Amino acid sequence: MISSILAIGQNGEIGYQGELPWRGMFAEDKEYYLQHTYRNIRVGARGSVNSFEHSRLCYLVSSKPSPKPDYCEDIFDYNKFTPLDILSTIQKNHPLLNVYVVG
């Protein structure tokens, strides 16, 4: 299953200054995020996948493919791969886990 969890700020922004706009402010939202991504895969930009504990599997999507951060399984250059290619590859590598596109 592929799902999306987006942290949207009061002005409709997704992400704020390289972090999630609700980080540290809304305990219920943070708990929802942590419960749903636990033992599953997170896919997103640096600020999104780096916002919480690094023990969770994650894949980074970036225009700067190197160096790969140690907290991610792999990194995809979004200039070379389509979203479908990225998600298909991740699902193929982890067929029993849910994939959450986070932002």
PAZAPA-4460 file (N, C-alpha, C; in steps of 0.05 Angstrom, whole numbers, plus 32768, in hexadecimal, padded with zeros to 4 digits):
% residues 103
    n_x    n_y    n_z   ca_x   ca_y   ca_z    c_x    c_y    c_z   seq   type   mol
   8011   7FE9   8000   8000   8000   8000   8012   8019   8000     1      M     A
   800A   802D   7FF1   8018   8046   7FF0   8005   805B   7FFB     2      I     A
   800E   806A   800F   7FFE   807F   801B   800F   8098   801D     3      S     A
   8003   80AE   8024   8011   80C7   8027   8009   80D4   8042     4      S     A
   801D   80DE   8050   8018   80EE   8068   8026   8109   8063     5      I     A
   8016   811E   8063   8021   8138   805E   801C   814A   8076     6      L     A
   8031   8158   807F   802F   816B   8095   802A   8187   8088     7      A     A
   8012   8190   808A   800B   81A9   807D   8009   81C0   8091     8      I     A
   8018   81D5   808D   8018   81EC   809F   7FFF   81FD   809D     9      G     A
   7FFC   8210   80AE   7FE5   8222   80AE   7FE1   8231   8094    10      Q     A
   7FF6   8235   8085   7FF4   8244   806B   7FF4   8231   8053    11      N     A
   7FEF   8217   8058   7FEE   8203   8043   8009   81F9   8039    12      G     A
   801F   8201   8047   8039   81F8   803E   803E   81DB   8047    13      E     A
   804D   81CD   8036   8055   81B2   803C   8073   81B4   8042    14      I     A
   807B   81B1   805B   8096   81B6   8063   809B   81D3   8069    15      G     A
   80AC   81D8   807C   80B2   81F4   8083   80CF   81F5   808D    16      Y     A
   80DF   8204   807F   80FB   8207   8085   8109   81ED   8089    17      Q     A
   8104   81DA   8077   8111   81C0   8077   8107   81AC   808C    18      G     A
   80F1   81B2   8099   80E5   81A0   80AD   80C7   819E   80A8    19      E     A
   80BB   818D   80B8   809E   818B   80B7   8092   81A2   80C7    20      L     A
   807D   81B0   80BC   8073   81C8   80C9   8066   81C2   80E4    21      P     A
   805D   81AA   80E9   8050   81A4   8102   8062   8196   8116    22      W     A
   807B   8193   810F   808E   8185   8121   808F   8193   813C    23      R     A
   808B   8182   8151   808D   818C   816C   8075   819C   8176    24      G     A
   8062   81A2   8165   804C   81B2   816C   8032   81A3   8171    25      M     A
   802D   818F   8161   8014   8180   8163   8019   8163   8169    26      F     A
   8017   815C   8183   801E   8141   818C   800D   812C   817E    27      A     A
   7FF4   8131   8179   7FE2   811D   816D   7FEB   8117   8150    28      E     A
   7FF3   812C   8142   7FFC   8128   8126   8016   8119   8126    29      D     A
   8028   811F   8138   8041   8111   8139   803D   80F4   8140    30      K     A
   802B   80EE   8153   8025   80D3   815B   8019   80C3   8143    31      E     A
   8007   80D0   8134   7FFB   80C3   811C   8011   80BB   8109    32      Y     A
   8023   80CE   8103   8039   80C9   80F1   804A   80B2   80FA    33      Y     A
   8052   80B2   8114   8063   809E   811E   8056   8082   811E    34      L     A
   803C   8081   8125   802E   8067   8125   802C   805B   8109    35      Q     A
   8026   806C   80F5   8022   8062   80DA   803C   805B   80CC    36      H     A
   8051   8069   80D2   806A   8064   80C4   807B   804F   80D2    37      T     A
   8074   8047   80EB   8084   8033   80FA   8084   8019   80EB    38      Y     A
   809B   800E   80E6   809F   7FF4   80D8   8095   7FF5   80BB    39      R     A
   8094   800D   80B0   808D   8010   8094   80A3   8022   8087    40      N     A
   809E   8029   806E   80B2   8038   805F   80A9   8055   805C    41      I     A
   80BB   8068   8060   80B6   8084   805B   80C6   808D   8042    42      R     A
   80B9   809C   8031   80C5   80A7   8019   80C0   80C5   8018    43      V     A
   80D6   80D4   8014   80D2   80F1   8013   80EB   8101   8010    44      G     A
   80E9   811B   8013   8100   812D   8011   810F   812C   802C    45      A     A
   8127   8138   802C   8138   8137   8044   812A   8140   805E    46      R     A
   811D   8156   805E   8110   8160   8076   80FA   814E   8080    47      G     A
   80EC   8141   806E   80D6   812F   8076   80E0   8115   8081    48      S     A
   80F3   8108   8075   80FC   80EE   807F   8110   80F1   8095    49      V     A
   811B   8108   8099   812F   810D   80AE   8122   8119   80C7    50      N     A
   8108   811D   80C7   80FB   812C   80DC   80F8   811C   80F6    51      S     A
   80F7   8102   80F4   80F3   80F1   810B   8108   80DB   810C    52      F     A
   8105   80C9   811F   811A   80B5   8124   8123   80A7   810B    53      E     A
   813D   80A1   810B   8149   8095   80F3   8148   8077   80F3    54      H     A
   813B   806B   8106   813A   804E   8106   8125   8043   80F3    55      S     A
   8115   8055   80E7   8100   804C   80D4   810C   804C   80B8    56      R     A
   8103   8038   80A8   810D   8037   808D   8103   804F   807D    57      L     A
   8115   805A   806D   810D   8071   805D   811E   8072   8043    58      C     A
   8112   807F   802F   811F   8084   8016   811D   80A2   8011    59      Y     A
   8132   80AD   8008   8134   80CA   8002   8130   80CF   7FE5    60      L     A
   8120   80E3   7FDE   811D   80EC   7FC2   8127   8108   7FC1    61      V     A
   813B   810C   7FB0   8149   8126   7FB0   8156   812C   7F95    62      S     A
   815C   8145   7F90   816A   814C   7F78   8189   814A   7F7D    63      S     A
   8190   8145   7F96   81AC   8142   7F9D   81B0   8125   7FA7    64      K     A
   81B6   8113   7F94   81B6   80F6   7F9B   81CE   80ED   7FAB    65      P     A
   81E2   80FD   7FAF   81F9   80F4   7FBF   8203   810A   7FD1    66      S     A
   820E   8104   7FE7   8211   80EA   7FF2   81F7   80E0   7FFF    67      P     A
   81F3   80C6   8000   81DB   80BB   800C   81DD   80BE   802A    68      K     A
   81C9   80CA   8037   81CA   80CC   8054   81C9   80B0   8061    69      P     A
   81D6   80AC   8077   81D7   8092   8084   81BC   808A   8090    70      D     A
   81A9   809C   8092   818F   8096   809D   817B   808B   8089    71      Y     A
   8183   8089   806F   8171   8080   805A   817C   8066   804D    72      C     A
   8169   8056   8044   816F   803D   8036   817C   8044   801B    73      E     A
   8171   8057   800D   817B   805E   7FF3   8171   807A   7FEC    74      D     A
   817B   8085   7FD7   8173   80A0   7FCE   816C   809F   7FB0    75      I     A
   8157   80AC   7FA9   814E   80AD   7F8D   8151   80CA   7F83    76      F     A
   815D   80CE   7F6C   8160   80E8   7F5F   8146   80EC   7F50    77      D     A
   8136   8100   7F59   811C   8104   7F4C   811E   810F   7F30    78      Y     A
   8136   8117   7F27   813A   811F   7F0B   813D   8107   7EF9    79      N     A
   8142   80EF   7F04   8147   80D7   7EF5   8131   80C2   7EF7    80      K     A
   8121   80C4   7F0C   810C   80B0   7F11   80F1   80BD   7F14    81      F     A
   80DD   80B0   7F09   80C1   80BA   7F0D   80B7   80B1   7F29    82      T     A
   80A3   80BE   7F33   8098   80B5   7F4D   808F   8097   7F4B    83      P     A
   8084   808F   7F35   807B   8073   7F31   8093   8061   7F33    84      L     A
   80A9   8068   7F25   80C1   8057   7F26   80CB   8054   7F43    85      D     A
   80CC   806A   7F51   80D6   806A   7F6D   80C5   8058   7F7E    86      I     A
   80AB   805D   7F7E   8099   804E   7F8F   8098   8030   7F88    87      L     A
   8099   802A   7F6E   8099   800E   7F65   80B2   8000   7F6E    88      S     A
   80C9   800D   7F6D   80E2   8001   7F76   80E1   7FFB   7F94    89      T     A
   80D7   800F   7FA3   80D6   800B   7FC0   80C2   7FF4   7FC7    90      I     A
   80AB   7FF3   7FBA   8098   7FDE   7FC0   80A4   7FC3   7FB8    91      Q     A
   80B3   7FC2   7FA3   80C0   7FA9   7F9B   80D4   7F9F   7FB0    92      K     A
   80E3   7FB3   7FBB   80F7   7FAC   7FCF   80EC   7FA5   7FEA    93      N     A
   80D3   7FAF   7FF0   80C7   7FAB   800A   80A9   7FA3   8006    94      H     A
   80A3   7F8C   7FFA   8087   7F86   7FF3   8074   7F83   800B    95      P     A
   807E   7F7F   8022   806C   7F7A   8039   8068   7F94   804A    96      L     A
   8075   7FA9   8043   8072   7FC2   8052   8062   7FD7   8044    97      L     A
   8055   7FE8   8053   8047   7FFF   8048   805B   8015   8042    98      N     A
   8055   8025   802D   8067   803B   8025   8058   8055   802B    99      V     A
   8064   8067   803A   8058   8081   8040   8069   8096   8033   100      Y     A
   805D   80A5   8021   8069   80BD   8016   8064   80D3   802A   101      V     A
   8079   80DE   8035   8077   80F1   804B   8081   810D   8042   102      V     A
   8075   8121   804D   807D   813C   8046   8070   8150   8059   103      G     A
***
